[in-house]
Amino acid sequence: MVKFGSTENKQRIVLLLSLATSILLVVLFLLGSLLTNISRGEIAYTQVDMAAGSIFVFVISMIISLSLWPRVADRLEDREDSNKAPA
């Protein structure tokens, strides 16, 4: 079911998954900070705080996801190969 093909194709997929994961986490961070500002009635976080926090969340999540997604892809391929092996 999961076959990535060449290693170049696998690297592209891992990069796209990492970007998607990081963007999703940045959106969740911004949503949380905006909702906090709205619910308190006063400004808890300035725009500079939110921009700096977003950059920090993006960089940290890219570092983590670029190290995790290749492992997930390898495990998925290994599981596929072990299921196809004749018994």
Residue pairs with C-beta under 8 A, 6 or more apart in sequence:
1 80
2 73
2 76
2 77
2 79
2 80
3 77
3 80
4 10
4 13
4 73
4 77
10 70
10 73
13 73
14 66
14 69
14 70
14 73
15 66
17 65
17 69
18 62
18 65
18 66
18 69
19 62
21 61
21 65
21 69
22 57
22 58
22 61
22 62
22 65
23 58
25 57
25 58
25 61
26 54
26 57
26 58
26 61
29 53
29 54
29 57
30 50
30 54
33 44
33 45
33 49
33 50
33 53
34 50
36 44
36 45
37 43
37 44
37 45
45 53
